[in-house]
């Protein structure tokens, strides 16, 4: 078992061109270690930053309306919007899909950070592709913070175990902004299938070289291609040879 408080630096060989800043969490900004990682990425205090909340992934679930409401009004278990931001806004990515790319980029430019809720990852991937989110994150100069599905959507694949909703043209492939996959909510008491044993099976079936298993007290940051682990809980890195 690998338990880590603080940071471990991992230097992937193929990501130096990824000029974006990401904080990929399982359960939000749950502890001081993850919060410090966020502040480091922002380069200024949280109360000096404007945060845009994105609830789109919630709407892929049957109970998505309630989940979106809880994300905005009761995020004690998954802290994101309640961290003390200077100002907060709200958007559903589906509503932006009818706008030109330049308009969306211009609107993002007044926000320091995107706080992307969990939910159905393939639903979120579908709408992210509609607005060319992958390119937006390169052209916009802020920090992206993902929660569960909001983190998974930036990986190359999520594995069939995590596919619920999907468009007819989708498989389990997501945006692929980072070269690894994520198994979230490791050993969560309310998610009894998210065991280490099942995470190992999930990774074995995944056609990728690298994946992280993280619990809700762990996060992965990506700062212009440098990967760091920030954890007060439990996490594992798994790699394969020959792919």
ZIZI-V193985 format. One record per helix or strand of 2 or more residues. SS is the DSSP state (2 for helix, 1 for strand). FROM is the first residue (numbers start at 1). TO is the last residue. Records with the same first field share a line. If there is no record, write none. Layout:
SS->FROM-TO + FROM-TO
This chain:
1->3-10 + 21-25 + 50-54 + 87-91 + 113-116 + 143-147 + 181-183 + 210-214 + 218-223 + 226-239
2->32-42 + 46-48 + 56-60 + 64-73 + 93-96 + 101-108 + 121-130 + 133-139 + 149-152 + 160-162 + 196-205
